[in-house]
Amino acid sequence: MSKQSGVNLQAMGILVSIIEQRMVPVANWLTRSQHVLALRDGFQLAMPFIIIGSLLVPFLYPPVLADSVHPLAQWLLAVSRLVSPLLYPVYAHTLGLISLIIAYGTAASLAKAYQLPERLSGLTGCLAFLMLIDFSSLQPGIFGYLGGLGIFTALCTAIYAIEVIRLFYRRGWCIHMPEEVPLMTRRGFQLIMPLLFIMLSLSLLKVWLQTQFDITLPQLMAELFRPLISGADTLPALLLALLVAHLLWFMGIHGALIITGVLSPFWMANLAANQAALVAGEPLPHIFLQGFWDYFLLIGGTGSTLPLVWMALRSRSRTLKSVGKLGLLPSLFNINEPILFGFPIIMNPLFFLPFIAVPLLNAILAWQLTQWGFLDRFVALLPWSVPAPLGAAWAANGSWHNLLMSLFCIFNSWMIYRPFFVIHEKMMLQQETEPATAE
């Protein structure tokens, strides 16, 4: 072993030790936290409804100016006016009720972790959230607190409701029915006392906030979380999230799952704000949405490893070529576990630098170009498995600028990974030829 290789291995050992001591315990706590898991499950339950609503955005709000005289623009606007009576109710009753859906999903998931009745607990979380909504102040459409603006209120009230139910059940402050009574009826009576307490306490809180401060809890929550939302939509926050996710993945921990679970509330709030601005014809305020993360930074999966698949398919190494064939189809849909474990990239000192650097560099480029107005901001949420160039265009309301940027990110990833791949290929060829030479 060369002296340089020894130094590299020693440095890698120090880095692994730091990650294990500082980051892994926090990551393990997040993956085991019942409240974090409930939050993640709430958003996963809401995902199909979000996607359905987002798919309709280009048809309801075509990416053309309302006063454009171009024939194609006029045709798109005419089609939009024609289909709006059919599509807008779907749009409003999916994204328009997203906070209500998240409240149900979060409450039901946390109740399952506590071994409480899931459906009754989920409905209680919904009612707890609805207790705090001032329906007289809601505007037509999807941009009231039942939509994206009420996400943080939905999460807090859902968790509060389940914790109260758990407390009442543990202390026995419930109405108990004989075993002969049907199970659903017994559970319904058992819920009466905690449900009454939850509703009365939230009603009291609502009246107190209105009389003392002339504010509702969703408005208060929006103000409290505004600095966090603004802070999450910054380049340093984006780079930190990428760095943590990739460092954890390099250790074999699903870092992207942990980071996206934490960022989901902020992404949804930013998505709601961008869609509200789109409807109002105003500039879109936010850059860092899930579409930015999925289609610029995780092309082919964590680390933007799609170019490695193409290199592997043309490799002289039998091992790498077989890994490339195995990982080709999944990587097109942003699933790259065959590549991460097959090359391998995880715990491989050779690939540490490009695995971390590629998404960071692409993030800086895409962020600056978006800030300068060369790229369009995202207004829709699509499945993360949509191929990157197509997803980047569709989620930004049909932006060909974003499609080209996604292709450039792929090219940039190829350029950075290429030297490291060549070295890795030589090492693999040497390992494959050594047994034949020995024989």
ABEGO torsion letter per residue (X at the ends): XBAAAAAAAAAAAAAAAAAAAAAAAAAAAAAABAAAAAAAAAAAAAAAAAAAAAAAAAAABBBBBAABABAAAAAAAAAAAAAAAAAAAAAAAAAAAAAAAAAAAAAAAAAAAAGBBAAAAAAAAAAAAAAABBAAABBBEAABAABAAAAAAAAAAAAAAAAAAAAAAAAGBBBBBBAABBAAAAAAAAAAAAAAAAAAAAAAAAAAAAAAAGBBAAAAAAAAAAAAAAAABBAAAAAAAAAAAAAAAAAGBBAAAAAAAAAAAAAAAAAAAAAAAAAAGBBBABABBAAAAAAAAABGEBGGAAAAAAAAAABABAAAAAAAAAAAAAAAAGBAAAAAAAOBABGBAAAAAAAAAAAAAAAAAAAAAAAAGABBBBABBBBAABBAAAAAAAAAGGBAAAAAAAAAAAAAAAAAAAAAAAAAAAAAAAAAAAAAAAX
